[in-house]
Amino acid sequence: MPAPSACWTSSGPVGPRCIAFMRRVRAGGTSYTLVRNADREAVAKALGAGFVAWVGQSRDDVRLTARGAAYLDQLARVE
C-alpha cells in the first residue's frame, strides 16, 4: 500500500510536489515556463508518467497532457 503522501499511477509514485507542479502547469493555460528548482525536479516524474509534454524545442516550457488533466480531475473527485 502506498504511503499517504504518495499518489500512484501506472508508472509508479507521483508525490505531492509533482501534483503541485501539475496544478501550476494547468493554471498556466496553454503552456507553463519552468521557473523554480522544484519545477525542474518534478518535471521528470510528470514527463515519465505522461502528464506533461514539452512545448516546441524549448526545455523550459511544458503543457499539461490530456492524461495529466484527467489525473488532476480524478484527484479532485476523490474524497
C-alpha positions as CSV (number, residue, x, y, z in Angstrom):
1,M,0.0,0.0,0.0
2,P,1.4,3.4,-0.9
3,A,2.4,5.9,1.7
4,P,-0.3,8.5,2.5
5,S,1.8,11.3,0.8
6,A,2.2,9.4,-2.4
7,C,-0.3,9.1,-5.2
8,W,0.1,6.2,-7.6
9,T,0.0,6.0,-11.4
10,S,0.6,3.0,-13.6
11,S,4.2,4.1,-13.9
12,G,4.9,4.5,-10.2
13,P,4.5,7.0,-7.4
14,V,3.9,10.7,-8.1
15,G,4.3,12.6,-4.9
16,P,2.7,15.9,-3.7
17,R,5.5,18.0,-5.2
18,C,4.7,16.7,-8.7
19,I,1.0,17.1,-8.2
20,A,1.5,20.8,-7.1
21,F,3.7,21.2,-10.2
22,M,1.0,19.9,-12.4
23,R,-1.5,22.2,-10.9
24,R,0.8,25.2,-11.7
25,V,1.1,23.9,-15.2
26,R,-2.7,23.7,-15.5
27,A,-3.1,27.3,-14.1
28,G,-0.6,28.5,-16.7
29,G,-3.0,27.9,-19.5
30,T,-1.6,26.7,-22.8
31,S,2.0,26.5,-21.5
32,Y,4.0,26.9,-18.4
33,T,7.6,28.1,-18.1
34,L,9.7,26.3,-15.6
35,V,11.0,28.9,-13.1
36,R,11.6,27.1,-9.8
37,N,14.1,24.5,-8.9
38,A,11.1,22.4,-7.6
39,D,9.7,22.6,-11.1
40,R,12.8,21.1,-12.6
41,E,12.8,18.2,-10.1
42,A,9.1,17.5,-10.6
43,V,9.1,17.7,-14.4
44,A,11.0,14.4,-14.8
45,K,8.3,12.5,-12.9
46,A,5.5,14.3,-14.7
47,L,7.1,13.6,-18.1
48,G,7.7,10.0,-17.3
49,A,4.1,9.5,-16.3
50,G,2.9,11.2,-19.5
51,F,1.2,14.0,-17.5
52,V,3.1,16.9,-19.2
53,A,4.9,17.4,-22.5
54,W,7.5,19.8,-23.8
55,V,6.2,22.7,-25.9
56,G,8.3,23.1,-29.1
57,Q,12.1,22.9,-28.9
58,S,12.4,24.7,-25.6
59,R,13.2,22.7,-22.5
60,D,11.7,25.4,-20.3
61,D,8.1,25.3,-21.5
62,V,5.6,22.4,-20.8
63,R,1.9,21.8,-21.3
64,L,-0.5,19.6,-19.4
65,T,-1.5,16.5,-21.5
66,A,-5.0,15.1,-21.6
67,R,-3.8,12.3,-19.3
68,G,-2.4,14.8,-16.8
69,A,-5.7,16.8,-16.9
70,A,-7.7,13.6,-16.3
71,Y,-5.4,12.6,-13.4
72,L,-5.9,16.0,-11.7
73,D,-9.6,15.8,-12.3
74,Q,-9.6,12.3,-10.7
75,L,-7.7,13.6,-7.7
76,A,-10.2,16.4,-7.3
77,R,-13.1,14.0,-7.2
78,V,-11.6,11.7,-4.5
79,E,-12.8,12.5,-1.0
